[in-house]
Amino acid sequence: MALIRELLVQGVEMALVLLLAPLLTGVVRKFKARLLRRRGPSVWQPYRDLLRLLRKEAVLADNASWLFRATPYIVFATTWVAAALVPTFATGLMFSWSADLIALIALLASARFFLALAGLDVGTSFGGIGSSREVMIASLAEPAMLMLVFTVSLVAGSTQLSTIAAFMASPDVGLRVSLGMALVALVMVGIAENARIPVDNPATHLELTMVHEAMVLEYSGRHLAMLELAAALKLLLYVSLIGCIFLPLGIAVPGSGPAALLSGMLAYLIKLSVAGSLLALFETSVAKMRVFRVPEFLGAALMLGFLGTLLLFVSRGM
C-alpha cells in the first residue's frame, strides 16, 4: 500500500509540472500585456496553441535526417524528467534519490546538445545562427550553474534537492551572503537559459536577435508542439528550482498526509504566480541587450557563483 501511495504522489508531481508549464507561460504573457496597458491573450492560450499544433501535419525538409525528427521527443522527454525531479510540493518522493543538481544540469545540457544539432541539420542560415548563439550562451551558463551548485552544496552538505530543501527550511541556515549571490546567479542563468529579456526576446522573430526561435524555425505540427512544451517546462523547472532551494516554504516533508500535500500544492501555485508576475515586471522594465553583451551578463553570474563558493571556503558562516 505504501508503494502504491508513493507511486501515486510521484505520478501527480509529473502530471502537475506538465499541466502547469503552459499556464506559467500564459500568466507571464498576460501580466506583460497588462503592464503595457494591453488586454493580452488569455492565460489558457498556450494550451490552445499546443492543441492546434498537435492537430497539424509535421512538414519536414527533404534533407532532414533522423536526428531532426527525433530531437523534439528527446528534448521534451529530458526536460520533462528534469522538471519532474525537482521537488515542487513535497520532498522525499519515490524518485527523489535521482533529483541531484548535477544530474539536472546534465539532462538540460543533453537537451541543448540535440537541439543545437537539429538547428544545424537542415543547413539553413537561421538554424546555424541560433545554434551558434545557443552554444555560446551555454559555454558560460553551465559553468555559472555549476559554481552556484557548489555554493549551495557546501552550505547544505549535499547536491540532492530533497536534502537541500530540508536544510534550507531549517533554522540552521540563517542569512548568508554566499546564498544571496547564488540566488542572483541562478536567476541570471535562468533568464539566459530560457531566452528571456534581456538576453533574448521570446516574442520576436527577427533574425538578428533570435536564439531559441532560430533553432526551431524549421519545425511544425507536433514537432513544434513538443519543443514549445519543452520550453515551457524549462521555465517552470527554473522557477521550481528557485522555490525549492531558496524558498522551500510549504513543501510537504516525507510521510506527510493528504492535507500537507494539498497545502504544498497551494504554496507551489502561489510561488508560480509570484514568479510569473515578477518575471513579467522585470521584462517590461528592461530593454534587450545586444548579443555581444550576453557574455558580460553571464560572466557576472559566473563571478557571483565563484565568489559565493570562495566565501564559504574563507568562512563557513558566510
C-alpha positions in Angstrom: 0.0 0.0 0.0 2.8 2.4 0.8 4.4 1.7 -2.6 1.2 2.5 -4.4 0.9 5.7 -2.5 4.5 6.8 -3.3 3.9 5.9 -7.0 0.7 7.9 -7.0 2.3 11.0 -5.4 5.2 10.8 -7.8 2.8 10.5 -10.8 0.8 13.5 -9.5 4.0 15.6 -9.5 4.9 14.5 -13.0 1.5 15.4 -14.3 1.4 18.6 -12.3 4.5 20.1 -13.9 3.3 19.0 -17.3 -0.1 20.7 -16.9 1.2 23.9 -15.2 4.0 24.7 -17.6 1.8 26.2 -20.3 -0.2 28.0 -17.6 3.0 29.7 -16.3 3.8 30.9 -19.8 0.3 32.2 -20.2 0.5 34.1 -16.8 3.7 35.8 -17.8 2.3 36.9 -21.2 -0.9 38.1 -19.5 0.9 40.1 -16.9 3.2 41.7 -19.5 0.3 42.7 -21.6 -1.5 44.3 -18.6 1.7 46.2 -17.6 1.8 47.5 -21.1 -1.8 48.5 -20.9 -3.0 45.9 -23.4 -5.6 43.3 -23.0 -3.4 40.5 -24.0 -4.2 36.8 -24.7 -5.9 34.6 -22.2 -3.8 32.6 -19.7 -5.2 29.5 -21.4 -3.9 30.5 -24.9 -0.7 28.3 -24.7 -2.9 25.2 -24.2 -4.9 26.2 -27.3 -1.7 26.8 -29.3 -0.4 23.4 -28.3 -3.6 21.6 -29.3 -3.7 23.5 -32.6 -0.1 22.4 -33.4 -0.8 18.8 -32.4 -3.7 18.7 -35.0 -1.5 20.0 -37.8 0.7 17.9 -40.0 4.5 18.0 -39.4 6.3 19.3 -42.5 9.9 18.1 -42.9 12.7 19.4 -45.1 13.9 17.0 -47.9 17.4 16.8 -46.4 16.2 16.3 -42.8 17.9 13.4 -41.1 16.6 11.1 -38.3 18.1 13.5 -35.8 15.8 16.3 -36.9 12.8 14.0 -36.4 13.9 12.6 -33.1 15.1 15.8 -31.4 11.7 17.2 -30.4 10.9 14.0 -28.5 14.3 13.8 -26.9 14.2 17.4 -25.8 10.7 17.1 -24.4 11.5 13.8 -22.6 14.7 15.0 -21.0 13.2 18.4 -20.0 10.1 16.8 -18.5 12.1 14.3 -16.5 14.3 17.1 -15.2 11.3 19.3 -14.2 9.6 16.3 -12.6 12.6 15.5 -10.4 12.7 19.0 -8.8 10.6 18.9 -5.5 7.6 21.1 -6.1 5.0 20.4 -3.4 6.7 17.6 -1.5 10.2 16.2 -0.8 11.4 12.6 -0.4 9.3 11.3 -3.3 9.9 7.9 -4.8 12.5 9.1 -7.3 14.0 11.9 -5.2 17.2 9.9 -4.9 17.9 10.8 -8.5 17.0 14.5 -8.0 20.6 15.7 -8.0 21.6 19.1 -9.1 24.4 17.9 -11.3 22.1 15.3 -12.9 19.7 18.1 -13.7 22.4 20.1 -15.4 23.4 17.0 -17.4 19.8 16.5 -18.5 19.4 20.1 -19.6 22.8 20.0 -21.4 21.7 16.9 -23.3 18.6 18.6 -24.5 20.5 21.6 -25.6 23.1 19.5 -27.4 20.4 17.7 -29.5 18.5 21.0 -30.2 21.7 22.7 -31.4 22.4 19.8 -33.7 18.9 19.8 -35.0 19.3 23.5 -35.8 22.3 22.7 -37.9 20.8 19.6 -39.5 18.8 21.1 -42.4 21.5 23.6 -43.2 19.6 26.9 -43.0 21.3 30.1 -42.1 18.8 30.9 -39.3 19.3 27.5 -37.7 23.1 27.9 -37.8 22.9 31.4 -36.2 20.6 30.1 -33.4 22.7 27.0 -32.7 26.0 29.0 -32.5 24.4 31.6 -30.2 22.9 28.8 -28.0 26.3 27.2 -27.6 27.9 30.5 -26.9 25.4 31.1 -24.1 25.7 27.6 -22.8 29.5 27.9 -22.6 29.1 30.5 -19.8 25.7 29.5 -18.3 26.7 25.9 -17.5 29.9 26.9 -15.6 27.9 29.6 -13.7 25.3 26.9 -12.8 28.0 24.6 -11.6 29.6 27.2 -9.4 26.3 28.1 -7.7 25.6 24.3 -7.2 29.0 24.2 -5.4 27.9 27.1 -3.2 24.6 25.5 -2.3 26.1 22.1 -1.8 28.8 23.4 0.5 26.1 25.0 2.7 23.7 22.1 2.7 26.3 19.3 2.6 24.6 17.6 -0.4 23.6 18.1 -4.1 20.4 16.1 -3.6 17.5 18.5 -3.8 15.3 17.0 -1.1 18.2 17.2 1.4 18.9 20.8 0.3 15.2 21.8 0.7 15.1 20.3 4.2 18.2 22.1 5.2 17.0 25.4 3.8 13.7 25.1 5.6 15.5 24.6 9.0 16.6 27.5 11.2 20.2 26.4 10.9 20.8 28.1 7.6 20.4 31.7 8.7 21.3 34.7 6.5 24.4 34.1 4.3 26.0 36.4 1.7 27.0 33.3 -0.4 23.4 32.1 -0.7 22.3 35.6 -1.8 25.0 35.6 -4.5 23.9 32.1 -5.6 20.3 33.2 -5.8 21.1 36.2 -8.0 23.4 33.9 -10.2 20.6 31.3 -10.5 18.1 34.0 -11.6 20.5 35.3 -14.2 21.3 31.8 -15.5 17.6 31.0 -15.7 16.9 34.2 -17.7 19.6 33.3 -20.2 18.7 29.6 -20.4 15.0 30.4 -21.1 15.9 33.0 -23.7 14.1 35.8 -21.8 14.7 39.5 -21.9 17.4 41.0 -21.7 19.2 38.0 -23.2 16.6 37.2 -25.9 13.0 38.2 -26.7 10.7 35.2 -26.9 8.1 37.3 -28.7 10.3 38.3 -31.7 11.1 36.6 -34.9 13.8 39.0 -36.2 16.8 37.0 -37.5 19.3 39.4 -35.9 18.0 38.8 -32.4 16.7 35.2 -32.4 18.4 32.5 -30.4 15.9 29.8 -29.4 13.4 30.6 -32.1 16.0 30.4 -34.8 16.7 26.7 -33.9 13.1 25.7 -34.1 12.1 27.8 -37.1 12.0 24.7 -39.4 9.7 22.7 -37.1 6.0 22.5 -37.5 3.0 20.5 -36.3 3.5 18.0 -33.4 7.3 18.5 -33.5 6.9 22.2 -32.8 4.3 21.4 -30.1 6.8 19.2 -28.3 9.5 21.9 -28.5 7.2 24.6 -27.3 6.0 22.5 -24.4 9.6 21.6 -23.5 10.4 25.4 -23.5 7.5 26.0 -21.1 8.7 23.1 -18.9 12.2 24.5 -18.8 10.9 27.9 -17.5 8.8 26.0 -14.9 11.9 24.0 -13.9 14.0 27.1 -13.0 11.1 28.6 -11.1 10.7 25.3 -9.2 14.4 25.2 -8.6 14.5 28.7 -7.1 11.5 27.9 -4.9 12.9 24.5 -3.8 16.4 25.8 -2.8 15.8 29.4 -1.7 12.1 29.4 -0.7 11.1 25.9 0.5 8.1 27.2 2.4 5.1 24.9 2.5 6.8 21.9 0.9 5.5 18.7 2.5 8.0 16.6 4.3 8.3 12.8 3.7 5.5 10.8 5.2 3.0 13.7 5.2 -0.7 13.2 4.9 -3.1 14.4 2.1 -3.7 17.7 3.9 0.0 18.6 3.9 0.3 17.6 0.3 -2.6 19.8 -0.7 -1.1 22.6 1.3 2.2 22.1 -0.5 0.4 22.3 -3.9 -1.3 25.5 -2.9 2.0 27.0 -1.8 3.6 25.9 -5.1 0.8 27.6 -7.1 1.4 30.8 -5.1 5.1 30.6 -5.9 4.4 30.2 -9.6 2.0 33.1 -9.6 4.5 35.4 -7.8 7.4 34.3 -10.0 5.4 34.8 -13.2 4.4 38.3 -12.2 7.9 39.3 -11.2 9.3 38.0 -14.5 6.7 40.0 -16.4 7.6 43.1 -14.4 11.3 42.6 -15.0 10.9 42.1 -18.7 8.8 45.2 -19.1 11.3 47.3 -17.1 14.5 46.5 -19.0 15.5 46.5 -22.7 17.0 43.7 -24.6 20.8 43.8 -24.7 23.0 43.2 -27.7 24.0 39.6 -28.4 27.7 40.5 -27.8 26.8 41.8 -24.3 25.4 38.4 -23.2 28.9 37.1 -22.2 29.3 40.0 -19.8 25.9 39.3 -18.3 26.7 35.6 -17.8 30.2 36.4 -16.8 28.7 38.4 -13.9 26.6 35.3 -12.9 29.8 33.1 -13.1 31.7 35.5 -10.8 28.8 35.6 -8.3 28.8 31.8 -8.1 32.6 31.8 -7.8 32.6 34.4 -5.1 29.9 32.6 -3.2 32.0 29.4 -3.2 35.1 31.3 -2.2 33.3 33.0 0.7 32.3 29.6 2.1 35.9 28.4 1.9 37.0 31.5 3.8 34.3 31.3 6.4 31.5 28.6 6.8 29.3 31.2 8.3 29.1 33.4 5.2 
